[in-house]
Amino acid sequence: MTMPGLVAIRFREPSFQERGPFSILVCLAFGIVIASMAFAYHPANSILPPRKANLTTAYERCVGNSFYTDIIRACTAAENHRAEILMDAAYRKALSTLLPDQRRTLLWSQAKWERRIEIECDRDPRPKSVEGGTLWPIFYTQCFMWKTRARTTWLKERYLDR
């Protein structure tokens, strides 16, 4: 119900066609970044990259060539996902080589690490310095990514490279 003399204005979400070519280009660019990172990180026969030299170059290139935080956020999320896959592979391989008592110790250690990583990233000063801004999700995800990489290195040195 409106009062006499007042005009009711209704806003509607513009359709995809009305948004114009810019939004289409942004969607295409985002899709190309995600697709190129997926193919760069996952060879046909393996979830692991073929050489260590390729572990970060695609990520650095993706982040370095972008000026848009949405694309940098997608690059960082994809790299974090890849780091989790690598850690999971190292963890499973380490578990398969251990005796039952050692397996229990590693299972406990991994569970404790998974609980601790979120607390550590919540307290990390780098994401805290930009909390509430557009860089916060990037720095927060990078914290997880770096800690996951460090955990993968620790797993390999402690259990696999003996």
TORKE-827885 format. One record per residue: z, y, x of N, C-alpha, C, CB in turn; residue number from 1; residue in one letter. Coordinates in Angstrom, 1 decimal. Glycine has a CB too. Layout:
N
{{Z; Y; X}; {Z; Y; X}; {Z; Y; X}; {Z; Y; X}; NUM; A}
...
end
This chain:
162
{{0.0; -1.2; 0.8}; {0.0; 0.0; 0.0}; {0.0; 1.2; 0.9}; {1.2; 0.0; -1.0}; 1; M}
{{-0.9; 2.2; 0.6}; {-0.9; 3.4; 1.4}; {-0.5; 4.6; 0.5}; {-2.3; 3.6; 1.9}; 2; T}
{{0.0; 5.6; 1.1}; {0.4; 6.8; 0.4}; {-0.9; 7.6; 0.1}; {1.4; 7.6; 1.2}; 3; M}
{{-0.9; 8.3; -1.0}; {-2.0; 9.2; -1.3}; {-2.3; 10.2; -0.1}; {-1.8; 9.9; -2.6}; 4; P}
{{-3.5; 10.3; 0.2}; {-3.9; 11.3; 1.3}; {-3.9; 10.7; 2.7}; {-3.0; 12.4; 1.3}; 5; G}
{{-3.4; 9.5; 2.9}; {-3.4; 8.8; 4.2}; {-4.5; 7.7; 4.2}; {-2.0; 8.2; 4.5}; 6; L}
{{-5.1; 7.6; 5.3}; {-6.2; 6.6; 5.5}; {-5.6; 5.5; 6.3}; {-7.4; 7.3; 6.1}; 7; V}
{{-5.8; 4.3; 5.8}; {-5.3; 3.1; 6.5}; {-6.4; 2.7; 7.5}; {-5.0; 1.9; 5.6}; 8; A}
{{-6.0; 2.6; 8.8}; {-6.9; 2.2; 9.8}; {-6.6; 0.8; 10.3}; {-6.8; 3.2; 11.1}; 9; I}
{{-7.6; 0.0; 10.2}; {-7.4; -1.4; 10.6}; {-8.1; -1.6; 11.9}; {-7.8; -2.4; 9.5}; 10; R}
{{-7.4; -2.2; 12.9}; {-8.1; -2.5; 14.1}; {-8.4; -4.0; 14.2}; {-7.2; -2.2; 15.3}; 11; F}
{{-9.6; -4.3; 14.7}; {-10.0; -5.7; 14.9}; {-10.4; -5.9; 16.3}; {-11.1; -6.0; 13.9}; 12; R}
{{-10.2; -7.1; 16.7}; {-10.6; -7.5; 18.1}; {-12.1; -7.5; 18.2}; {-10.1; -8.9; 18.5}; 13; E}
{{-12.7; -6.8; 19.2}; {-14.2; -6.8; 19.3}; {-14.7; -8.2; 19.6}; {-14.6; -5.9; 20.4}; 14; P}
{{-15.9; -8.5; 19.0}; {-16.5; -9.8; 19.2}; {-17.0; -9.9; 20.7}; {-17.6; -10.1; 18.3}; 15; S}
{{-17.3; -11.1; 21.1}; {-17.8; -11.4; 22.5}; {-19.0; -10.6; 22.7}; {-18.0; -12.9; 22.7}; 16; F}
{{-19.9; -10.5; 21.7}; {-21.1; -9.7; 21.9}; {-20.9; -8.2; 22.0}; {-22.1; -10.0; 20.7}; 17; Q}
{{-19.9; -7.7; 21.4}; {-19.6; -6.3; 21.4}; {-18.9; -5.9; 22.7}; {-18.7; -5.9; 20.2}; 18; E}
{{-18.3; -6.8; 23.4}; {-17.6; -6.5; 24.7}; {-18.6; -6.1; 25.8}; {-16.8; -7.6; 25.1}; 19; R}
{{-19.8; -6.5; 25.6}; {-20.8; -6.1; 26.6}; {-21.0; -7.0; 27.8}; {-20.5; -4.7; 27.1}; 20; G}
{{-21.9; -6.7; 28.6}; {-22.3; -7.6; 29.7}; {-21.2; -7.7; 30.8}; {-23.5; -7.1; 30.4}; 21; P}
{{-20.3; -6.6; 30.9}; {-19.3; -6.7; 32.0}; {-18.4; -7.9; 31.8}; {-18.5; -5.4; 32.0}; 22; F}
{{-17.9; -8.1; 30.6}; {-17.0; -9.2; 30.3}; {-17.7; -10.6; 30.6}; {-16.4; -9.2; 28.9}; 23; S}
{{-18.9; -10.6; 30.3}; {-19.7; -11.9; 30.6}; {-19.8; -12.1; 32.1}; {-21.1; -11.8; 29.9}; 24; I}
{{-20.0; -11.0; 32.8}; {-20.1; -11.1; 34.3}; {-18.8; -11.5; 34.9}; {-20.6; -9.8; 34.9}; 25; L}
{{-17.7; -11.0; 34.4}; {-16.4; -11.3; 34.9}; {-16.1; -12.8; 34.6}; {-15.3; -10.5; 34.2}; 26; V}
{{-16.4; -13.3; 33.4}; {-16.2; -14.7; 33.1}; {-17.1; -15.6; 34.0}; {-16.6; -15.0; 31.6}; 27; C}
{{-18.3; -15.2; 34.2}; {-19.2; -16.0; 35.1}; {-18.7; -16.0; 36.5}; {-20.6; -15.4; 35.1}; 28; L}
{{-18.2; -14.9; 37.0}; {-17.7; -14.8; 38.4}; {-16.5; -15.7; 38.5}; {-17.4; -13.3; 38.8}; 29; A}
{{-15.6; -15.6; 37.5}; {-14.4; -16.4; 37.5}; {-14.7; -17.9; 37.5}; {-13.5; -16.1; 36.3}; 30; F}
{{-15.7; -18.3; 36.7}; {-16.1; -19.7; 36.7}; {-16.8; -20.2; 38.0}; {-17.1; -19.9; 35.5}; 31; G}
{{-17.6; -19.3; 38.6}; {-18.2; -19.6; 39.8}; {-17.2; -19.8; 40.9}; {-19.2; -18.6; 40.3}; 32; I}
{{-16.1; -19.0; 41.0}; {-15.1; -19.1; 42.0}; {-14.4; -20.4; 41.8}; {-14.1; -17.9; 41.9}; 33; V}
{{-14.0; -20.7; 40.6}; {-13.2; -22.0; 40.4}; {-14.1; -23.2; 40.7}; {-12.8; -22.0; 38.9}; 34; I}
{{-15.3; -23.2; 40.3}; {-16.2; -24.3; 40.5}; {-16.5; -24.5; 42.0}; {-17.5; -24.1; 39.8}; 35; A}
{{-16.7; -23.4; 42.7}; {-17.0; -23.5; 44.2}; {-15.8; -24.0; 44.9}; {-17.4; -22.1; 44.7}; 36; S}
{{-14.6; -23.6; 44.5}; {-13.4; -24.0; 45.2}; {-13.1; -25.5; 44.9}; {-12.1; -23.2; 44.7}; 37; M}
{{-13.4; -25.9; 43.7}; {-13.3; -27.3; 43.3}; {-14.2; -28.2; 44.2}; {-13.5; -27.6; 41.8}; 38; A}
{{-15.4; -27.8; 44.3}; {-16.3; -28.6; 45.1}; {-16.0; -28.5; 46.6}; {-17.8; -28.1; 44.9}; 39; F}
{{-15.5; -27.4; 47.1}; {-15.2; -27.2; 48.5}; {-14.0; -28.1; 48.8}; {-14.9; -25.8; 48.8}; 40; A}
{{-13.0; -28.3; 47.9}; {-11.8; -29.0; 48.2}; {-11.8; -30.5; 47.9}; {-10.7; -28.4; 47.5}; 41; Y}
{{-12.7; -30.9; 47.1}; {-12.7; -32.3; 46.7}; {-14.0; -33.0; 46.9}; {-12.4; -32.4; 45.2}; 42; H}
{{-14.2; -33.6; 48.1}; {-15.4; -34.4; 48.4}; {-15.5; -35.5; 47.4}; {-15.4; -34.9; 49.8}; 43; P}
{{-16.7; -36.0; 47.3}; {-17.1; -37.0; 46.3}; {-16.2; -38.2; 46.3}; {-18.5; -37.4; 46.4}; 44; A}
{{-15.9; -38.8; 47.5}; {-15.2; -40.0; 47.6}; {-13.7; -39.9; 47.9}; {-15.8; -40.9; 48.7}; 45; N}
{{-13.1; -38.7; 48.0}; {-11.8; -38.6; 48.4}; {-11.2; -37.3; 47.8}; {-11.6; -38.6; 49.9}; 46; S}
{{-9.9; -37.3; 47.6}; {-9.2; -36.1; 47.2}; {-8.8; -35.2; 48.4}; {-8.0; -36.4; 46.3}; 47; I}
{{-8.9; -35.8; 49.6}; {-8.5; -35.1; 50.8}; {-9.8; -34.5; 51.4}; {-7.8; -36.0; 51.8}; 48; L}
{{-9.6; -33.3; 52.0}; {-10.8; -32.7; 52.7}; {-11.1; -33.5; 54.0}; {-10.5; -31.2; 53.1}; 49; P}
{{-12.4; -33.4; 54.4}; {-12.8; -34.2; 55.5}; {-12.3; -33.8; 56.8}; {-14.3; -34.2; 55.6}; 50; P}
{{-12.1; -32.5; 57.0}; {-11.6; -32.0; 58.3}; {-10.5; -30.9; 58.1}; {-12.8; -31.4; 59.2}; 51; R}
{{-9.6; -30.9; 59.0}; {-8.5; -29.9; 58.9}; {-9.0; -28.5; 59.0}; {-7.4; -30.2; 60.0}; 52; K}
{{-10.1; -28.3; 59.7}; {-10.6; -26.9; 59.8}; {-11.0; -26.3; 58.5}; {-11.9; -26.9; 60.8}; 53; A}
{{-11.3; -27.1; 57.5}; {-11.7; -26.6; 56.2}; {-10.5; -26.4; 55.2}; {-12.7; -27.6; 55.6}; 54; N}
{{-9.3; -26.6; 55.7}; {-8.2; -26.5; 54.8}; {-8.0; -25.1; 54.2}; {-6.9; -27.0; 55.4}; 55; L}
{{-8.1; -24.1; 55.0}; {-7.8; -22.8; 54.6}; {-9.0; -21.9; 54.6}; {-6.7; -22.2; 55.3}; 56; T}
{{-10.1; -22.2; 55.2}; {-11.2; -21.3; 55.4}; {-11.8; -21.0; 54.0}; {-12.3; -21.9; 56.3}; 57; T}
{{-11.9; -21.9; 53.1}; {-12.5; -21.6; 51.8}; {-11.5; -20.7; 51.0}; {-12.7; -22.9; 51.0}; 58; A}
{{-10.2; -20.9; 51.1}; {-9.2; -20.0; 50.5}; {-9.3; -18.6; 51.1}; {-7.8; -20.6; 50.6}; 59; Y}
{{-9.3; -18.5; 52.4}; {-9.3; -17.2; 53.0}; {-10.6; -16.5; 52.7}; {-9.2; -17.4; 54.5}; 60; E}
{{-11.7; -17.2; 52.6}; {-13.0; -16.6; 52.2}; {-12.9; -16.1; 50.8}; {-14.1; -17.6; 52.5}; 61; R}
{{-12.4; -16.9; 49.9}; {-12.3; -16.6; 48.5}; {-11.4; -15.3; 48.3}; {-11.7; -17.8; 47.7}; 62; C}
{{-10.3; -15.3; 48.9}; {-9.4; -14.1; 48.8}; {-10.0; -12.9; 49.5}; {-8.0; -14.5; 49.3}; 63; V}
{{-10.5; -13.1; 50.7}; {-11.1; -12.0; 51.4}; {-12.3; -11.3; 50.8}; {-11.4; -12.5; 52.8}; 64; G}
{{-13.1; -12.1; 50.0}; {-14.3; -11.5; 49.4}; {-14.0; -10.9; 48.1}; {-15.3; -12.6; 49.3}; 65; N}
{{-12.8; -10.9; 47.6}; {-12.6; -10.4; 46.2}; {-11.8; -9.2; 46.2}; {-11.9; -11.5; 45.4}; 66; S}
{{-12.1; -8.3; 45.3}; {-11.3; -7.1; 45.0}; {-10.5; -7.1; 43.7}; {-12.2; -5.9; 45.1}; 67; F}
{{-10.7; -8.2; 43.0}; {-10.1; -8.3; 41.6}; {-8.9; -9.3; 41.7}; {-11.1; -8.8; 40.6}; 68; Y}
{{-7.8; -8.8; 41.2}; {-6.6; -9.6; 41.2}; {-6.7; -10.9; 40.5}; {-5.4; -8.9; 40.7}; 69; T}
{{-7.5; -10.9; 39.4}; {-7.7; -12.1; 38.6}; {-8.3; -13.2; 39.4}; {-8.5; -11.8; 37.3}; 70; D}
{{-9.3; -12.8; 40.2}; {-10.0; -13.8; 41.0}; {-9.1; -14.3; 42.2}; {-11.3; -13.2; 41.6}; 71; I}
{{-8.4; -13.3; 42.8}; {-7.5; -13.7; 43.9}; {-6.4; -14.6; 43.3}; {-6.8; -12.4; 44.5}; 72; I}
{{-5.9; -14.4; 42.1}; {-5.0; -15.3; 41.5}; {-5.5; -16.7; 41.2}; {-4.5; -14.7; 40.1}; 73; R}
{{-6.8; -16.7; 40.8}; {-7.4; -18.0; 40.6}; {-7.6; -18.7; 42.0}; {-8.8; -17.9; 39.9}; 74; A}
{{-8.0; -18.0; 43.0}; {-8.1; -18.6; 44.3}; {-6.8; -19.2; 44.8}; {-8.6; -17.6; 45.4}; 75; C}
{{-5.7; -18.4; 44.6}; {-4.4; -18.8; 45.1}; {-3.9; -20.0; 44.3}; {-3.4; -17.7; 45.0}; 76; T}
{{-4.1; -20.0; 43.0}; {-3.7; -21.2; 42.1}; {-4.5; -22.4; 42.5}; {-4.0; -20.9; 40.6}; 77; A}
{{-5.8; -22.3; 42.8}; {-6.5; -23.5; 43.2}; {-6.1; -24.0; 44.6}; {-8.0; -23.1; 43.3}; 78; A}
{{-5.8; -23.1; 45.5}; {-5.3; -23.5; 46.8}; {-3.9; -24.2; 46.7}; {-5.2; -22.3; 47.8}; 79; E}
{{-3.0; -23.6; 45.8}; {-1.7; -24.2; 45.6}; {-1.9; -25.6; 45.0}; {-0.9; -23.3; 44.7}; 80; N}
{{-2.8; -25.8; 44.1}; {-3.0; -27.1; 43.5}; {-3.5; -28.1; 44.6}; {-4.1; -27.0; 42.4}; 81; H}
{{-4.4; -27.6; 45.5}; {-4.9; -28.5; 46.5}; {-3.7; -28.9; 47.5}; {-6.0; -27.8; 47.3}; 82; R}
{{-2.9; -27.9; 47.8}; {-1.7; -28.2; 48.7}; {-0.8; -29.2; 48.0}; {-0.9; -26.9; 49.0}; 83; A}
{{-0.6; -29.1; 46.7}; {0.2; -30.1; 46.0}; {-0.4; -31.5; 46.1}; {0.4; -29.7; 44.6}; 84; E}
{{-1.7; -31.6; 46.0}; {-2.4; -32.9; 46.0}; {-2.2; -33.5; 47.4}; {-3.9; -32.7; 45.7}; 85; I}
{{-2.4; -32.6; 48.5}; {-2.2; -33.1; 49.8}; {-0.8; -33.6; 50.1}; {-2.6; -32.0; 50.8}; 86; L}
{{0.2; -32.8; 49.6}; {1.6; -33.2; 49.7}; {1.9; -34.5; 49.0}; {2.5; -32.1; 49.2}; 87; M}
{{1.3; -34.7; 47.8}; {1.6; -35.9; 47.0}; {1.0; -37.1; 47.7}; {0.9; -35.7; 45.6}; 88; D}
{{-0.2; -36.9; 48.3}; {-0.8; -38.0; 49.1}; {0.0; -38.4; 50.3}; {-2.3; -37.6; 49.5}; 89; A}
{{0.5; -37.4; 51.0}; {1.4; -37.7; 52.2}; {2.7; -38.4; 51.7}; {1.7; -36.4; 53.0}; 90; A}
{{3.2; -37.9; 50.6}; {4.5; -38.5; 50.1}; {4.3; -39.9; 49.7}; {5.0; -37.6; 48.9}; 91; Y}
{{3.2; -40.2; 48.9}; {3.0; -41.6; 48.5}; {2.7; -42.5; 49.7}; {1.8; -41.6; 47.5}; 92; R}
{{2.0; -42.0; 50.7}; {1.7; -42.8; 51.8}; {3.0; -43.1; 52.6}; {0.7; -42.1; 52.7}; 93; K}
{{3.9; -42.1; 52.7}; {5.1; -42.3; 53.4}; {6.0; -43.3; 52.7}; {5.9; -40.9; 53.5}; 94; A}
{{6.1; -43.2; 51.3}; {6.8; -44.1; 50.5}; {6.4; -45.6; 50.7}; {6.8; -43.8; 49.1}; 95; L}
{{5.1; -45.7; 50.9}; {4.5; -47.1; 51.0}; {4.8; -47.7; 52.3}; {3.0; -47.1; 50.8}; 96; S}
{{5.3; -47.0; 53.3}; {5.5; -47.5; 54.6}; {7.0; -47.7; 54.9}; {5.0; -46.6; 55.7}; 97; T}
{{7.9; -47.4; 53.9}; {9.3; -47.4; 54.2}; {10.0; -48.6; 53.6}; {10.0; -46.1; 53.6}; 98; L}
{{11.2; -49.0; 54.1}; {12.0; -50.0; 53.6}; {12.8; -49.4; 52.4}; {13.1; -50.5; 54.7}; 99; L}
{{13.4; -50.3; 51.5}; {14.0; -49.8; 50.3}; {15.1; -48.7; 50.5}; {14.6; -51.0; 49.6}; 100; P}
{{15.9; -48.9; 51.5}; {16.9; -47.8; 51.7}; {16.3; -46.5; 52.1}; {17.9; -48.3; 52.8}; 101; D}
{{15.3; -46.6; 53.0}; {14.6; -45.4; 53.4}; {13.8; -44.8; 52.3}; {13.7; -45.7; 54.6}; 102; Q}
{{13.3; -45.6; 51.4}; {12.6; -45.1; 50.2}; {13.5; -44.3; 49.3}; {11.9; -46.2; 49.4}; 103; R}
{{14.7; -44.8; 49.1}; {15.7; -44.1; 48.3}; {16.1; -42.8; 48.9}; {17.0; -45.0; 48.1}; 104; R}
{{16.2; -42.7; 50.2}; {16.5; -41.5; 50.9}; {15.4; -40.5; 50.7}; {16.8; -41.7; 52.4}; 105; T}
{{14.1; -40.9; 50.9}; {13.0; -40.0; 50.7}; {12.8; -39.6; 49.2}; {11.7; -40.7; 51.2}; 106; L}
{{13.0; -40.5; 48.3}; {13.0; -40.1; 46.9}; {14.0; -39.0; 46.5}; {13.2; -41.4; 46.0}; 107; L}
{{15.2; -39.2; 47.1}; {16.3; -38.2; 46.8}; {15.9; -36.9; 47.5}; {17.6; -38.7; 47.4}; 108; W}
{{15.4; -37.0; 48.7}; {15.1; -35.8; 49.5}; {13.9; -35.0; 48.7}; {14.6; -36.1; 50.9}; 109; S}
{{13.0; -35.7; 48.2}; {11.8; -35.0; 47.5}; {12.3; -34.4; 46.2}; {10.7; -36.1; 47.3}; 110; Q}
{{13.1; -35.1; 45.5}; {13.7; -34.5; 44.3}; {14.5; -33.3; 44.5}; {14.5; -35.6; 43.5}; 111; A}
{{15.3; -33.3; 45.6}; {16.1; -32.1; 46.0}; {15.2; -31.0; 46.4}; {17.1; -32.5; 47.1}; 112; K}
{{14.1; -31.3; 47.1}; {13.2; -30.3; 47.6}; {12.5; -29.6; 46.4}; {12.1; -30.9; 48.5}; 113; W}
{{12.1; -30.4; 45.4}; {11.4; -29.9; 44.2}; {12.3; -29.0; 43.4}; {10.9; -31.1; 43.3}; 114; E}
{{13.6; -29.3; 43.4}; {14.5; -28.4; 42.6}; {14.8; -27.1; 43.4}; {15.9; -29.1; 42.4}; 115; R}
{{14.8; -27.2; 44.8}; {15.2; -26.1; 45.6}; {14.0; -25.1; 45.8}; {15.6; -26.6; 47.0}; 116; R}
{{12.8; -25.6; 45.7}; {11.6; -24.7; 46.0}; {11.5; -23.5; 45.0}; {10.3; -25.5; 46.0}; 117; I}
{{11.8; -23.8; 43.7}; {11.7; -22.7; 42.8}; {12.8; -21.7; 43.0}; {11.8; -23.3; 41.3}; 118; E}
{{14.0; -22.1; 43.4}; {15.1; -21.2; 43.7}; {14.7; -20.3; 44.9}; {16.4; -21.9; 43.9}; 119; I}
{{14.2; -21.0; 45.9}; {13.8; -20.2; 47.1}; {12.7; -19.2; 46.8}; {13.3; -21.2; 48.2}; 120; E}
{{11.7; -19.6; 46.0}; {10.6; -18.6; 45.7}; {11.1; -17.5; 44.8}; {9.5; -19.3; 45.1}; 121; C}
{{12.1; -17.8; 43.9}; {12.7; -16.7; 43.1}; {13.4; -15.7; 44.0}; {13.7; -17.3; 42.1}; 122; D}
{{14.0; -16.2; 45.1}; {14.7; -15.3; 46.0}; {13.9; -14.7; 47.1}; {15.9; -16.0; 46.6}; 123; R}
{{12.7; -15.1; 47.2}; {11.8; -14.7; 48.3}; {11.6; -13.1; 48.2}; {10.4; -15.4; 48.3}; 124; D}
{{11.8; -12.4; 49.3}; {11.7; -10.9; 49.2}; {10.2; -10.4; 49.0}; {12.2; -10.3; 50.5}; 125; P}
{{9.2; -11.2; 49.4}; {7.8; -10.7; 49.2}; {7.5; -10.6; 47.7}; {6.9; -11.7; 49.9}; 126; R}
{{7.6; -11.7; 46.9}; {7.3; -11.6; 45.5}; {8.3; -10.6; 44.8}; {7.4; -12.9; 44.8}; 127; P}
{{9.5; -10.5; 45.2}; {10.5; -9.6; 44.6}; {10.1; -8.2; 44.8}; {11.9; -9.9; 45.2}; 128; K}
{{9.4; -7.9; 46.0}; {9.0; -6.5; 46.2}; {8.0; -6.0; 45.3}; {8.5; -6.4; 47.7}; 129; S}
{{7.2; -6.9; 44.6}; {6.2; -6.4; 43.7}; {6.4; -7.0; 42.3}; {4.8; -6.9; 44.2}; 130; V}
{{7.7; -7.3; 42.0}; {8.0; -7.9; 40.7}; {7.6; -7.0; 39.6}; {9.5; -8.3; 40.6}; 131; E}
{{6.9; -7.6; 38.6}; {6.4; -6.8; 37.5}; {5.0; -6.2; 37.7}; {7.4; -5.7; 37.2}; 132; G}
{{4.5; -6.3; 38.9}; {3.2; -5.8; 39.1}; {2.1; -6.8; 39.1}; {3.1; -5.1; 40.5}; 133; G}
{{0.9; -6.5; 39.3}; {-0.2; -7.4; 39.2}; {-0.2; -8.3; 40.4}; {-1.5; -6.7; 39.1}; 134; T}
{{0.4; -8.0; 41.5}; {0.4; -8.8; 42.7}; {1.5; -9.9; 42.6}; {0.6; -8.0; 43.9}; 135; L}
{{2.5; -9.7; 41.8}; {3.6; -10.7; 41.7}; {3.2; -12.1; 41.5}; {4.5; -10.3; 40.6}; 136; W}
{{2.3; -12.5; 40.6}; {1.9; -13.9; 40.4}; {1.2; -14.4; 41.7}; {1.0; -14.0; 39.2}; 137; P}
{{0.5; -13.6; 42.4}; {-0.2; -14.0; 43.6}; {0.8; -14.3; 44.7}; {-1.2; -13.0; 44.1}; 138; I}
{{1.8; -13.4; 44.9}; {2.8; -13.6; 46.0}; {3.7; -14.8; 45.6}; {3.6; -12.4; 46.2}; 139; F}
{{4.0; -14.9; 44.3}; {4.9; -16.0; 43.9}; {4.2; -17.4; 44.1}; {5.3; -15.8; 42.4}; 140; Y}
{{2.9; -17.5; 43.7}; {2.2; -18.7; 43.9}; {2.0; -19.0; 45.4}; {0.8; -18.6; 43.2}; 141; T}
{{1.8; -18.0; 46.2}; {1.7; -18.1; 47.6}; {2.9; -18.7; 48.2}; {1.3; -16.8; 48.3}; 142; Q}
{{4.1; -18.3; 47.7}; {5.3; -18.8; 48.2}; {5.4; -20.3; 48.0}; {6.5; -18.1; 47.5}; 143; C}
{{5.0; -20.8; 46.8}; {5.0; -22.2; 46.5}; {4.0; -22.9; 47.4}; {4.6; -22.5; 45.1}; 144; F}
{{2.8; -22.3; 47.6}; {1.8; -22.9; 48.4}; {2.2; -23.1; 49.9}; {0.5; -22.0; 48.4}; 145; M}
{{2.9; -22.0; 50.5}; {3.3; -22.1; 51.9}; {4.4; -23.1; 52.0}; {3.8; -20.7; 52.3}; 146; W}
{{5.4; -23.2; 51.1}; {6.5; -24.1; 51.1}; {5.9; -25.6; 50.9}; {7.5; -23.8; 50.1}; 147; K}
{{4.9; -25.7; 50.1}; {4.3; -27.1; 49.9}; {3.6; -27.5; 51.2}; {3.3; -27.0; 48.7}; 148; T}
{{2.9; -26.6; 51.8}; {2.2; -26.9; 53.1}; {3.3; -27.3; 54.1}; {1.4; -25.7; 53.6}; 149; R}
{{4.4; -26.6; 54.2}; {5.4; -26.9; 55.2}; {6.0; -28.3; 54.9}; {6.5; -25.8; 55.2}; 150; A}
{{6.2; -28.6; 53.6}; {6.8; -29.9; 53.2}; {5.8; -31.0; 53.6}; {7.1; -29.9; 51.7}; 151; R}
{{4.5; -30.8; 53.4}; {3.5; -31.8; 53.8}; {3.5; -32.0; 55.3}; {2.1; -31.3; 53.4}; 152; T}
{{3.6; -31.0; 56.1}; {3.7; -31.1; 57.5}; {4.9; -31.9; 57.9}; {3.7; -29.7; 58.2}; 153; T}
{{6.1; -31.6; 57.3}; {7.3; -32.3; 57.5}; {7.2; -33.8; 57.2}; {8.5; -31.6; 56.8}; 154; W}
{{6.6; -34.1; 56.1}; {6.4; -35.5; 55.7}; {5.6; -36.2; 56.7}; {5.8; -35.6; 54.3}; 155; L}
{{4.5; -35.6; 57.1}; {3.6; -36.2; 58.1}; {4.3; -36.4; 59.4}; {2.3; -35.4; 58.3}; 156; K}
{{5.0; -35.4; 59.9}; {5.6; -35.5; 61.2}; {6.8; -36.5; 61.2}; {6.2; -34.2; 61.7}; 157; E}
{{7.5; -36.5; 60.1}; {8.7; -37.4; 60.0}; {8.4; -38.8; 59.7}; {9.6; -36.8; 58.9}; 158; R}
{{7.4; -39.1; 58.8}; {7.2; -40.4; 58.4}; {5.8; -41.0; 58.8}; {7.3; -40.5; 56.9}; 159; Y}
{{4.8; -40.2; 59.0}; {3.5; -40.8; 59.2}; {3.0; -40.7; 60.6}; {2.5; -40.1; 58.3}; 160; L}
{{3.4; -39.8; 61.4}; {2.9; -39.6; 62.8}; {3.9; -40.2; 63.8}; {2.7; -38.1; 63.1}; 161; D}
{{4.4; -41.4; 63.5}; {5.4; -42.0; 64.4}; {4.7; -43.0; 65.2}; {6.6; -42.6; 63.7}; 162; R}
end
